[in-house]
Structures are given as C-alpha cells and as structure tokens.
Amino acid sequence: MLLNKYSRVIYADLPDKAKESYNFQKASAVLAEYGFITNLLKYDWYGADFFAQHINGDWLKIQLKGRLVTSPIYEGKDLFIMFEDKKNSKWYLYPHDELTRFCRENYPNAVFTIEGHSRGTLSSWNKEWLKKYEINNIVETTTKKNKTFRELNFDYKKYQDEIELIDREFIDKFNPRNIIYTPQIKLRPCPFEGNLKKAKVILLLANPGFTPSGENKSSEKDHDRNGFDDWGLWGLSARTNPSMHKWWRNRLKSFVKNENSEEEWRKLSWKIASVQAVPWASENFHEMNGLPSKKLIADTVKAISKGKIFVIMRQRTYWEDVLKGQDCKIIYTKSLISSYLTNGNLDPVDFKKLKSILT
C-alpha cells in the first residue's frame, strides 16, 4: 500500500491548526455522503468557517467546532454549528439560534444562556436536544465490514493493513495518562510472528516493546516482514534490528545447540510462533480495552488452537480467558515478569516436552 511509508496521525498529538484542518476534512467527508461540497474560507465570514453547497443548490454557512457551542457573537447570522462528539463517534449539525432560543426558554437565568454555551462532555439534556440533529448512519455508509481471520488467511501483511484500518478511530481518541503507554504507530502493528498454522509451539505475549533511544533503540522497520520469507519467527534472524534478535535469542537459546549457527535459529523459527494481545508497540504495556484488533487476534488464536502448545509468557489472565474451552495444552512460565524459557522458569516436565519438540 502506497501510504504505508507515511505514519497515521494521532489527533490528540496534532497542533491546533492541524486539528482544524483534520476536522474540516472529516466534516467534508461526512457532508459529501449527503450531496454537499465544501469550501473552506480563509477567514470567518459572518461567523462561518466554511460553506457547504448541496447538489440541489442550497447553501449552509457552517461554524466547525470540537464541541457543542452557542455564543452571542454567532447569533442572528443564520449559522449552523457542526461538531463531532469524539467519545461516541457521532456528528451533529444544528442551527445555532435554535439552541440559543431553547436555552432562553428553558434555562433563562443560567450562565450558559446569558454568556454562551461550550460543552465538550454533553449533558443529558444536550444529548436529548441534539437527537434530531445527529447525522445518522455515517458509519454504515462509509465503513466497510471488518475482515475476519478467515478472509485474512493468516497473511501477516493483510493483518497489518486490516488492524490499521479497524484500530484507527480508537487510537485517534486514545489519550493515555503517560506517554510511555502511547502506541507507536510509525512501527505499524505486529499481531504475530511466525507461521501460526505450522508452528508447533505458540508463545503468547502482551505487546511489542519500544525503546526510544540508546543502544537497543527500536527501528521503524522492526515490524516489516519483507526480506524474511525464509524465516518463520523472523525476529530470530541476525538481519533484524539487534534489539529484536537479541531479545528473542536470549529467551529461546535453550532450544539450539550452537547459538552462533544462523541455520539452527532459522530452523527453530519455523517450529515456533508468537502472538501479541495488543499489536501496537509501546514503552510500557497498556491493556487498551476496547481496541478492535484484540478481538481479531483472539479469534485467530482460537482458530489455530486445536492440538497446539501455548506458552503464556505475559498477560496470563487475559490469555486464559481467550483459550478457555479450547482443545490445547497451556504451559506457564513460573515468573509473571520473566519471559525466559529455561528449565528454571518452567515446570521441568513442560521444559522437557518443549525441548523434545523444538530441538
């Protein structure tokens, strides 16, 4: 895909002017579904940010906002206010003066009636009043149905494209309390490594790590599968970023006789695969509850579970829930924080079994 060389933006990280442009482009796309073309004005024209002309010849003067608004400066100018309630992914287009009149009739002494109204989080009466001005069915008309794991056929690149598509809206709105939880969209998602259908052992993890600086600095190419068709779990290859193959090899070296043999590592890469609960890299793990791709990945794991051996290395409770009722064997590391597959960190019987399968 041509756009893969560009990173998706996170709305919360954009400068104010860029947010205005972003909102205008999205609003234009919404209005286009109803037969409007838009014209952004270089300056406010009687309070309007842009004009919208319908195919039947009607014109609307629109002030584009990030929230519900009334203001004395907009009154009497035949203006419409358009905004997206980003918490609920709903767009609204309402006549400014109608809301002003409603406030005066129902809340005559309220400060917001006298001085103007500005609400990012809608109140109950706001939601009720706005119902008739909600722009309906935009999601249904503009968003295609999410693909299933069957349609993606375990193709890594197809998974990347689909995950970027279905997760975009969630990530645009995701605003973690600390930057260490910020998803690194420049790296693209990495839902799994290796051949899920053929691998005998599947390692279950939390999410890809991200190191912003230093000797083990992450690379934007870390999640790029290109050039590794002869590898299964390609993170084991010495041709990857050192931070990748050192991480993997340190944890799996119990299953090769010669750590300096690239061929041994390559053979191991076809016997083992890994899956991430969250496919986006970050400095520290965040559950990102509600992330659409988590369901896709969980469904994928269930689909390949029969007869597999799963080693839960991270997110024990989450993966136990995903695998509940599946016909498979689950192996646990003894430590909740150590992901090394060694005799000391696994039950001796489980370690012996893995040894017999992987070596």
MIVEXDO-93013 format. One record per residue (C-alpha): x, y, z negated. Coordinates in steps of 0.5 Angstrom, whole numbers, padded with zeros to 4 digits, always signed. Last residue first. Layout:
<sites>
XYZ ...
</sites>
This chain:
<sites>
+0031-0059-0038 +0024-0056-0039 +0019-0061-0040 +0024-0065-0045 +0026-0059-0049 +0019-0057-0049 +0017-0063-0053 +0023-0063-0057 +0021-0056-0059 +0014-0058-0061 +0016-0063-0065 +0021-0059-0069 +0016-0054-0070 +0019-0047-0067 +0023-0041-0069 +0029-0046-0072 +0029-0050-0066 +0029-0044-0061 +0024-0041-0057 +0026-0033-0059 +0019-0029-0060 +0021-0026-0067 +0015-0022-0070 +0010-0027-0072 +0015-0032-0074 +0014-0039-0074 +0013-0039-0066 +0006-0042-0064 +0005-0048-0059 -0002-0049-0056 -0004-0055-0052 -0010-0055-0047 -0017-0056-0046 -0020-0050-0047 -0025-0049-0053 -0022-0042-0056 -0016-0040-0051 -0018-0033-0051 -0020-0033-0058 -0013-0036-0060 -0010-0031-0055 -0013-0025-0059 -0011-0028-0066 -0004-0029-0064 -0002-0023-0061 +0005-0025-0059 +0009-0031-0058 +0003-0036-0057 +0006-0042-0053 +0001-0045-0048 +0002-0052-0046 -0002-0053-0040 -0007-0059-0039 -0013-0055-0037 -0011-0047-0038 -0011-0045-0031 -0018-0042-0030 -0018-0040-0038 -0011-0035-0037 -0014-0032-0031 -0021-0030-0034 -0016-0027-0040 -0013-0023-0035 -0019-0020-0031 -0022-0019-0038 -0016-0015-0040 -0016-0011-0034 -0022-0007-0036 -0018-0004-0042 -0024-0004-0047 -0019-0005-0053 -0012-0001-0051 -0009-0006-0056 -0003-0002-0057 +0004-0004-0056 +0010+0000-0057 +0015+0003-0052 +0010+0002-0047 +0009-0002-0041 +0002-0004-0038 -0001-0011-0037 -0004-0012-0043 -0005-0019-0046 +0001-0021-0042 +0002-0027-0039 +0009-0031-0038 +0011-0037-0033 +0015-0043-0034 +0017-0049-0030 +0019-0045-0024 +0024-0040-0027 +0028-0046-0030 +0030-0048-0023 +0033-0041-0022 +0036-0041-0029 +0040-0047-0027 +0042-0044-0021 +0044-0038-0024 +0049-0042-0028 +0053-0038-0033 +0048-0040-0039 +0050-0047-0037 +0046-0053-0041 +0039-0049-0040 +0033-0050-0044 +0036-0047-0051 +0037-0040-0047 +0030-0038-0047 +0030-0033-0051 +0036-0029-0050 +0035-0031-0042 +0029-0027-0042 +0031-0021-0046 +0038-0021-0042 +0034-0022-0035 +0030-0015-0036 +0035-0010-0040 +0040-0012-0034 +0035-0010-0029 +0034-0016-0024 +0039-0019-0020 +0041-0024-0026 +0034-0027-0025 +0031-0029-0031 +0026-0024-0030 +0024-0027-0024 +0019-0032-0027 +0018-0036-0021 +0024-0035-0016 +0026-0036-0009 +0021-0030-0007 +0025-0025-0011 +0026-0020-0006 +0020-0016-0008 +0016-0018-0014 +0017-0010-0017 +0015-0010-0024 +0022-0007-0026 +0023-0003-0020 +0021+0003-0024 +0027+0002-0029 +0027+0001-0036 +0033+0003-0040 +0037-0002-0044 +0044+0002-0044 +0040+0008-0047 +0034+0011-0045 +0026+0011-0044 +0026+0003-0046 +0019+0000-0044 +0016-0007-0046 +0011-0011-0042 +0005-0013-0046 +0003-0017-0052 +0006-0024-0050 +0003-0031-0048 +0008-0036-0045 +0006-0041-0040 +0009-0048-0040 +0008-0053-0034 +0009-0048-0028 +0005-0050-0022 -0001-0045-0022 +0001-0039-0026 +0007-0039-0021 +0012-0034-0025 +0011-0027-0028 +0004-0024-0031 +0000-0018-0031 +0006-0013-0030 +0002-0006-0028 +0006-0001-0025 +0013+0002-0027 +0010+0009-0026 +0004+0008-0030 +0008+0007-0037 +0002+0007-0041 +0003+0011-0047 +0003+0008-0054 +0010+0011-0056 +0007+0018-0054 +0003+0018-0061 -0004+0019-0062 -0006+0015-0056 -0010+0019-0051 -0013+0014-0046 -0018+0018-0041 -0014+0017-0035 -0012+0010-0037 -0019+0008-0037 -0021+0011-0031 -0015+0008-0027 -0016+0001-0030 -0020-0002-0025 -0016+0001-0019 -0009+0000-0022 -0011-0007-0024 -0013-0009-0017 -0007-0007-0014 -0003-0010-0019 -0007-0017-0018 -0006-0017-0011 +0001-0016-0011 +0002-0022-0016 -0003-0027-0012 -0006-0031-0017 -0012-0032-0012 -0014-0025-0012 -0021-0027-0010 -0021-0033-0015 -0019-0028-0020 -0025-0024-0019 -0025-0017-0015 -0029-0011-0018 -0035-0009-0014 -0033-0003-0010 -0034+0004-0013 -0037+0010-0010 -0045+0008-0009 -0046+0004-0016 -0041+0009-0020 -0045+0015-0017 -0052+0012-0019 -0055+0019-0022 -0052+0026-0023 -0055+0028-0029 -0059+0034-0029 -0066+0031-0032 -0062+0028-0038 -0059+0034-0040 -0064+0036-0045 -0064+0030-0048 -0056+0030-0048 -0056+0037-0051 -0061+0035-0056 -0057+0029-0059 -0050+0033-0059 -0045+0033-0053 -0038+0033-0055 -0034+0038-0051 -0039+0043-0053 -0039+0051-0051 -0045+0055-0052 -0046+0063-0052 -0046+0069-0056 -0053+0069-0058 -0056+0062-0057 -0049+0059-0059 -0050+0063-0066 -0057+0060-0067 -0062+0065-0069 -0067+0064-0063 -0066+0056-0063 -0072+0053-0059 -0074+0059-0054 -0067+0062-0054 -0064+0056-0053 -0068+0053-0047 -0068+0060-0044 -0060+0059-0044 -0061+0052-0041 -0065+0055-0035 -0060+0060-0034 -0054+0056-0033 -0058+0051-0028 -0055+0044-0029 -0050+0039-0025 -0048+0034-0030 -0043+0028-0028 -0043+0022-0033 -0036+0018-0034 -0038+0017-0042 -0033+0020-0045 -0031+0024-0039 -0037+0028-0040 -0036+0031-0033 -0038+0038-0031 -0042+0042-0026 -0045+0049-0028 -0050+0052-0023 -0050+0060-0022 -0056+0064-0020 -0052+0070-0023 -0057+0073-0028 -0053+0070-0034 -0046+0068-0033 -0042+0073-0037 -0047+0072-0043 -0045+0065-0043 -0047+0058-0043 -0043+0051-0043 -0043+0044-0043 -0036+0041-0042 -0030+0041-0037 -0033+0046-0033 -0034+0048-0025 -0038+0054-0024 -0042+0053-0018 -0046+0057-0013 -0050+0053-0009 -0052+0053-0002 -0058+0050+0002 -0057+0049+0010 -0060+0042+0010 -0053+0039+0011 -0052+0042+0004 -0047+0047+0002 -0043+0048-0004 -0039+0054-0006 -0034+0054-0011 -0031+0057-0018 -0038+0062-0018 -0038+0067-0023 -0040+0073-0019 -0035+0070-0014 -0029+0068-0019 -0023+0068-0015 -0019+0064-0009 -0026+0060-0008 -0026+0053-0007 -0031+0051-0001 -0035+0045-0002 -0039+0040+0003 -0045+0037+0001 -0049+0031+0003 -0051+0028-0003 -0045+0023-0004 -0041+0029-0002 -0043+0032-0009 -0039+0027-0012 -0033+0027-0008 -0033+0035-0009 -0033+0034-0016 -0027+0029-0016 -0023+0034-0012 -0025+0040-0016 -0023+0036-0023 -0016+0035-0020 -0015+0042-0018 -0017+0045-0025 -0013+0040-0028 -0007+0042-0024 -0008+0049-0027 -0009+0047-0034 -0002+0042-0033 -0003+0035-0033 -0002+0030-0038 -0009+0029-0041 -0011+0027-0033 -0006+0021-0033 -0003+0021-0026 -0002+0015-0021 +0005+0015-0019 +0007+0015-0012 +0011+0010-0008 +0005+0005-0009 +0001+0010-0004 +0003+0007+0002 +0000+0000+0000 
</sites>
